[in-house]
Amino acid sequence: MAALLLLGVFAVCILSVLLTSARAYQTLTERDRVAFEQRTAIQYIATKVRQAPGQIQIEKFGDGNALLIPEEIDGTAYITRIYCHDGWLKELFTDKLSEVSPEDGEAILPARSLVLHQSDALLRIQLTDALETAQLYLSLRCTEGGDR
C-alpha cells in the first residue's frame, strides 16, 4: 500500500511539473510572437523607406496618416501607401491617379495605430500593436538625384 501511495504522489508531482512547464512555454512563445510581429512591422516600414527610389511623403489617409513612397515604372507614376486601418498595418500599391480608400490595402501585420512625423531629414515612426508602442527614427539622407 505504501508503494502504491508513493507511486501516486510521484505521478501527481510529474503531472504538476509538466503542466507548469506547458504554461511557461505557452507564455514565452506568445511573448516571442508579439515581439516578432512588432519588430517585423517596424523593420518592414524602415526597409521600405530605405529602398524608396524617391522622396517619401506623409499624407492624411483614412483616419490617420500614410507613408507615401512614389516611384516611376516604364513612364507611369505609382505610389505605395503604408498605413494602419481596422487593426492592421496595410500596404496599397496603385498608380498615382487612382481613387483609393483605406479598405483597398493588403493587410501585412496586426497593428492598432501608426503615427508618422517628418521634420527636415528625420522621420519618426511610432507603431502601436495590441500590447505596446515601438518607435523608430530614420535619417533621410538624400542627394540631389533623390538617392539615399
C-alpha positions as CSV (number, residue, x, y, z in Angstrom):
1,M,0.0,0.0,0.0
2,A,2.9,2.4,0.8
3,A,4.5,1.7,-2.5
4,L,1.2,2.5,-4.3
5,L,0.8,5.7,-2.4
6,L,4.4,6.7,-3.2
7,L,3.8,6.0,-6.9
8,G,0.6,8.2,-6.8
9,V,2.5,11.1,-5.2
10,F,5.2,10.7,-7.8
11,A,2.7,10.7,-10.6
12,V,1.0,13.9,-9.2
13,C,4.4,15.6,-8.9
14,I,5.3,14.7,-12.5
15,L,1.9,15.9,-13.8
16,S,2.2,19.3,-11.9
17,V,5.7,19.9,-13.3
18,L,4.5,19.1,-16.8
19,L,1.5,21.4,-16.6
20,T,3.7,24.2,-15.1
21,S,6.2,23.8,-17.9
22,A,3.5,23.8,-20.6
23,R,2.1,27.1,-19.2
24,A,5.5,28.7,-19.1
25,Y,6.2,27.6,-22.6
26,Q,2.9,29.0,-23.9
27,T,3.6,32.3,-22.2
28,L,7.1,32.5,-23.6
29,T,6.0,31.6,-27.2
30,E,3.2,34.2,-27.1
31,R,5.6,36.9,-25.9
32,D,8.1,36.0,-28.6
33,R,5.4,36.0,-31.3
34,V,4.2,39.5,-30.2
35,A,7.8,40.8,-30.1
36,F,8.5,39.3,-33.5
37,E,5.4,40.9,-35.1
38,Q,6.2,44.3,-33.7
39,R,9.9,44.1,-34.8
40,T,8.9,42.8,-38.2
41,A,6.3,45.6,-38.7
42,I,8.6,48.4,-37.7
43,Q,11.5,47.0,-39.7
44,Y,9.2,46.4,-42.7
45,I,8.5,50.1,-42.8
46,A,12.1,51.0,-42.3
47,T,13.2,48.8,-45.2
48,K,10.5,50.3,-47.5
49,V,11.8,53.8,-46.6
50,R,15.4,52.8,-47.2
51,Q,14.5,51.3,-50.6
52,A,12.4,54.2,-51.7
53,P,13.6,55.4,-55.1
54,G,12.4,59.0,-54.5
55,Q,11.4,61.4,-51.8
56,I,8.9,59.9,-49.3
57,Q,5.9,61.9,-48.1
58,I,3.3,61.7,-45.3
59,E,-0.3,62.3,-46.2
60,K,-3.7,62.1,-44.4
61,F,-5.3,58.8,-45.5
62,G,-8.5,57.5,-43.9
63,D,-8.4,58.1,-40.1
64,G,-4.7,58.5,-39.9
65,N,-1.5,59.2,-41.8
66,A,0.0,57.2,-44.6
67,L,3.6,56.9,-45.7
68,L,3.7,57.6,-49.4
69,I,6.5,56.2,-51.5
70,P,6.4,57.4,-55.1
71,E,8.2,55.6,-57.9
72,E,8.1,55.6,-61.7
73,I,7.9,52.3,-63.7
74,D,8.0,52.5,-67.5
75,G,7.0,56.1,-67.5
76,T,3.9,55.6,-65.2
77,A,3.9,57.2,-61.8
78,Y,2.9,54.8,-58.9
79,I,2.5,55.3,-55.2
80,T,2.9,52.8,-52.4
81,R,1.0,53.7,-49.3
82,I,1.7,52.2,-45.9
83,Y,-0.8,52.9,-43.2
84,C,-2.9,51.5,-40.4
85,H,-6.6,50.6,-40.8
86,D,-9.0,48.3,-38.9
87,G,-6.3,46.9,-36.7
88,W,-3.9,46.1,-39.5
89,L,-0.7,47.6,-40.9
90,K,-1.6,47.8,-44.6
91,E,0.1,48.4,-47.9
92,L,-1.5,49.7,-51.1
93,F,0.3,50.0,-54.4
94,T,-1.5,51.9,-57.1
95,D,-0.9,54.3,-60.0
96,K,-0.8,57.9,-58.9
97,L,-4.2,58.9,-60.4
98,S,-6.3,56.1,-58.9
99,E,-9.0,56.8,-56.4
100,V,-8.5,54.6,-53.4
101,S,-9.8,54.1,-49.9
102,P,-8.1,52.5,-46.8
103,E,-10.2,49.3,-47.2
104,D,-8.4,48.6,-50.5
105,G,-5.0,47.9,-49.0
106,E,-3.4,44.5,-48.3
107,A,-3.1,43.6,-44.6
108,I,0.5,43.0,-43.6
109,L,0.6,42.6,-39.8
110,P,-1.7,43.4,-36.8
111,A,-1.3,47.0,-35.6
112,R,-3.6,49.5,-33.8
113,S,-2.0,52.7,-34.9
114,L,0.8,54.2,-37.0
115,V,2.0,57.7,-36.2
116,L,4.4,59.3,-38.7
117,H,6.1,62.7,-38.3
118,Q,8.8,64.2,-40.6
119,S,10.8,67.2,-39.7
120,D,13.6,68.1,-42.1
121,A,15.6,65.0,-42.8
122,L,14.3,63.0,-39.7
123,L,11.3,60.6,-39.9
124,R,9.7,59.4,-36.7
125,I,7.7,56.2,-36.9
126,Q,5.6,55.2,-34.0
127,L,3.8,51.8,-34.3
128,T,1.3,50.6,-31.7
129,D,0.2,47.0,-31.6
130,A,-2.1,45.2,-29.1
131,L,0.4,45.5,-26.2
132,E,2.9,48.2,-26.7
133,T,4.3,51.0,-28.8
134,A,7.6,51.0,-30.7
135,Q,9.4,54.0,-32.1
136,L,12.0,54.3,-34.8
137,Y,13.8,57.3,-36.0
138,L,15.2,57.3,-39.6
139,S,17.5,59.9,-41.0
140,L,16.5,60.7,-44.6
141,R,19.8,61.4,-46.3
142,C,19.2,62.3,-49.9
143,T,21.4,63.6,-52.6
144,E,20.2,65.9,-55.3
145,G,19.2,62.9,-57.5
146,G,17.0,61.5,-54.8
147,D,19.2,58.6,-53.9
148,R,19.7,57.5,-50.3
